């Protein structure tokens, strides 16, 4: 029985060797695939690293630009606040000047009206006086002509 056990062991060893040979080919092919994949991943890493560096630089530049824009906007907002303050002051000054103009106009208008009325009255009185003198002269002339006419008729 020892011989049968040895033959069975020999058959099992041969079967195992055939199995190993059969599995060696796919394992070798799998190894080539794994090697190709490893090379591709390494190549991808070599190409991606500079791109990521460029992306990081670009992001830093964009962040710097955004900070500068924010600083500019802060400055613009500060200037707008100053302009708003100046505008409110100018509005206040304009209102004060308008009020002052109203007061001066009211204060100056009343005496000017009185002066204008007085001037009109003086002109009117002078015109009435000239008219009265002219009428008096005409009456005196008519009276003298009548007297002369009466003396001449007598």
Residue pairs with C-beta under 8 A, 6 or more apart in sequence:
none
